[in-house]
């Protein structure tokens, strides 16, 4: 009988955990999905202003730290037609806590900030 009550406790604990998880706020994945839709839509429409609003500044570009004032240079370098086409069809992957990456000719890095998800920069895709 003792093992039955132990099993009952395990089942009750499991049910409590599942019920508790269902009351948690929306996962970061849902927030990232919304960001990704906005980001790729802006890229598809070549909407430089919206893309700029979704960037975490300052950004390191060609070894220099750039502010929002230099965004047109950054946009032309990182978001040319080939990059926009790739980003429109790729699926980003979680890369640790609060980071996603999208693999194209470059690796595009996205970070969860106090202002929500933002594009953080690129790295070489070896």
C-alpha positions as CSV (number, residue, x, y, z in Angstrom):
1,X,0.0,0.0,0.0
2,X,2.8,2.3,0.7
3,X,4.0,2.2,-3.0
4,X,0.5,3.1,-4.2
5,X,0.4,6.2,-2.1
6,X,3.9,7.1,-3.4
7,X,2.7,6.7,-6.9
8,X,-0.3,8.9,-6.1
9,X,2.0,11.6,-4.8
10,X,4.1,11.5,-8.0
11,X,0.9,11.7,-10.1
12,X,-0.4,14.6,-8.0
13,X,3.0,16.4,-8.3
14,X,3.1,15.9,-12.1
15,X,-0.4,17.3,-12.4
16,X,0.5,20.3,-10.3
17,X,3.6,21.0,-12.4
18,X,1.7,20.8,-15.7
19,X,-1.0,23.1,-14.3
20,X,1.6,25.5,-13.1
21,X,3.3,25.6,-16.5
22,X,0.1,26.3,-18.3
23,X,-0.2,29.6,-16.3
24,X,3.2,30.9,-17.3
25,X,3.4,34.0,-19.6
26,X,4.0,33.5,-23.3
27,X,7.3,31.9,-24.2
28,X,10.2,33.8,-25.7
29,X,9.6,31.7,-28.9
30,X,6.3,33.4,-29.5
31,X,7.8,36.8,-29.0
32,X,10.6,36.0,-31.3
33,X,8.2,34.6,-34.0
34,X,6.4,38.0,-33.9
35,X,9.7,39.9,-34.2
36,X,10.9,37.6,-37.0
37,X,7.7,38.2,-39.0
38,X,8.0,42.0,-38.6
39,X,11.8,41.9,-39.4
40,X,11.5,39.7,-42.6
41,X,8.4,41.7,-43.7
42,X,10.4,44.9,-43.4
43,X,13.3,43.3,-45.3
44,X,11.0,42.0,-48.1
45,X,9.5,45.5,-48.5
46,X,13.0,47.1,-48.4
47,X,11.6,49.2,-45.4
48,X,14.9,50.5,-44.1
49,X,13.2,52.6,-41.3
50,X,11.5,49.6,-39.8
51,X,14.6,47.4,-40.0
52,X,16.6,50.2,-38.3
53,X,14.0,50.3,-35.5
54,X,14.6,46.5,-35.0
55,X,18.4,46.8,-34.6
56,X,20.2,46.9,-31.2
57,X,22.7,49.9,-31.5
58,X,25.6,50.3,-31.4
59,X,26.5,47.6,-33.9
60,X,30.0,46.5,-34.9
61,X,30.4,46.8,-38.6
62,X,33.8,46.1,-40.3
63,X,35.5,46.6,-37.0
64,X,33.9,49.9,-36.2
65,X,31.1,50.6,-33.7
66,X,28.2,52.2,-35.6
67,X,25.2,54.1,-34.3
68,X,21.9,54.5,-36.0
69,X,23.2,57.5,-38.0
70,X,25.3,55.1,-40.0
71,X,22.5,52.6,-40.6
72,X,22.3,53.1,-44.5
73,X,25.9,51.8,-44.8
74,X,25.2,48.9,-42.6
75,X,21.9,48.1,-44.4
76,X,23.5,48.1,-47.8
77,X,26.3,45.8,-46.6
78,X,24.4,43.3,-44.6
79,X,21.0,43.3,-46.2
80,X,21.6,43.3,-50.0
81,X,19.1,41.5,-52.3
82,X,20.8,38.1,-51.8
83,X,20.7,38.4,-48.0
84,X,17.1,39.6,-47.9
85,X,16.1,36.6,-50.1
86,X,18.0,34.2,-47.9
87,X,16.5,35.6,-44.7
88,X,13.0,35.4,-46.2
89,X,13.3,31.7,-46.6
90,X,15.5,30.6,-43.7
91,X,14.4,29.4,-40.3
92,X,16.3,31.0,-37.3
93,X,17.5,28.6,-34.6
94,X,17.8,29.2,-30.8
95,X,21.4,29.6,-29.8
96,X,21.5,29.7,-26.1
97,X,19.4,31.8,-23.8
98,X,17.9,34.9,-25.4
99,X,19.7,34.4,-28.7
100,X,18.6,33.3,-32.2
101,X,20.7,32.9,-35.3
102,X,19.9,32.7,-39.0
103,X,22.3,31.1,-41.4
104,X,22.9,32.7,-44.8
105,X,26.2,33.8,-46.4
106,X,26.6,35.5,-43.0
107,X,25.3,34.4,-39.6
108,X,22.6,36.9,-38.5
109,X,22.4,37.2,-34.7
110,X,19.3,38.3,-32.8
111,X,19.1,39.0,-29.0
112,X,16.3,39.5,-26.6
113,X,16.6,43.0,-25.0
114,X,14.7,45.2,-22.6
115,X,12.9,46.6,-25.7
116,X,12.2,43.1,-27.1
117,X,13.9,41.1,-29.8
118,X,16.5,43.0,-31.9
119,X,19.0,42.3,-34.6
120,X,22.5,42.4,-32.9
121,X,24.9,41.9,-35.8
122,X,26.6,39.3,-38.0
123,X,29.4,36.9,-37.9
124,X,31.2,34.9,-40.5
125,X,29.6,31.7,-41.7
126,X,32.5,29.3,-41.9
